[in-house]
Amino acid sequence: MYKVTIIDKISFLFCILGCLILGLVGLFNFNVAIFLTGGSIFLQRIIYTLVFLGCIDIIILLFRCGFLVTEK
C-alpha cells in the first residue's frame, strides 16, 4: 500500500478544480478561472498549469499504487 502525501492530496484538489472549471464552461459557458483572476491571462495560465500538473501527479500516483498495472 502506498502512502498518500500532502502533494498528492493537493493534486487531487487541483484535479477537482479543473473538472469544475470545465464542467461550468461546458454547461453554462461560465469560466471560473476568468472570474477568479479578473481576466488576467497570466493568472489564468497559472491556474490551468497547476491543474495540469496536479492531474499528471494523480496519474503517476495511480501507477505507483499499482492501480493501472495488471499482474498476470
C-alpha positions as CSV (number, residue, x, y, z in Angstrom):
1,M,0.0,0.0,0.0
2,Y,1.3,3.4,-1.0
3,K,1.2,6.3,1.5
4,V,-0.6,9.3,0.0
5,T,1.5,12.5,0.6
6,I,0.2,16.1,1.0
7,I,1.3,16.8,-2.6
8,D,-0.9,14.0,-3.8
9,K,-3.8,15.5,-1.8
10,I,-3.2,18.9,-3.2
11,S,-3.0,17.4,-6.7
12,F,-6.4,15.8,-6.2
13,L,-7.9,19.1,-5.2
14,F,-6.4,20.7,-8.4
15,C,-8.0,17.9,-10.5
16,I,-11.4,18.5,-8.9
17,L,-10.9,22.3,-9.5
18,G,-10.2,21.6,-13.2
19,C,-13.2,19.4,-13.5
20,L,-15.4,22.1,-12.0
21,I,-13.9,24.7,-14.3
22,L,-14.5,22.6,-17.4
23,G,-17.9,21.5,-16.3
24,L,-19.1,25.0,-15.8
25,V,-17.7,26.1,-19.1
26,G,-19.5,23.2,-20.9
27,L,-22.8,23.6,-19.1
28,F,-23.2,27.3,-18.6
29,N,-20.5,28.9,-20.7
30,F,-19.1,30.4,-17.4
31,N,-15.3,30.3,-16.9
32,V,-14.4,30.3,-13.2
33,A,-10.7,31.0,-13.9
34,I,-11.6,34.2,-15.7
35,F,-14.0,35.2,-12.9
36,L,-11.4,34.5,-10.1
37,T,-8.5,36.2,-11.9
38,G,-10.4,39.3,-13.1
39,G,-9.4,38.5,-16.7
40,S,-5.7,38.3,-16.2
41,I,-4.3,35.9,-18.8
42,F,-1.1,35.3,-16.7
43,L,-3.1,34.2,-13.6
44,Q,-5.3,32.0,-15.8
45,R,-2.3,30.3,-17.2
46,I,-1.0,29.7,-13.7
47,I,-4.4,28.1,-12.7
48,Y,-4.5,25.9,-15.8
49,T,-0.9,24.8,-15.3
50,L,-1.5,23.9,-11.7
51,V,-4.5,21.8,-12.7
52,F,-2.4,20.1,-15.4
53,L,0.5,19.3,-13.1
54,G,-2.0,18.0,-10.5
55,C,-3.6,15.7,-12.9
56,I,-0.1,14.4,-14.1
57,D,0.7,13.7,-10.4
58,I,-2.5,11.8,-9.9
59,I,-1.8,9.6,-13.0
60,I,1.7,8.9,-11.5
61,L,0.1,8.1,-8.2
62,L,-2.1,5.5,-9.9
63,F,0.9,3.8,-11.4
64,R,2.8,3.9,-8.0
65,C,-0.1,2.3,-6.2
66,G,-0.4,-0.4,-8.9
67,F,-3.9,0.6,-9.8
68,L,-3.2,0.7,-13.5
69,V,-0.8,-2.2,-13.6
70,T,-2.2,-5.6,-14.3
71,E,-0.4,-8.6,-12.9
72,K,-0.5,-12.0,-14.5
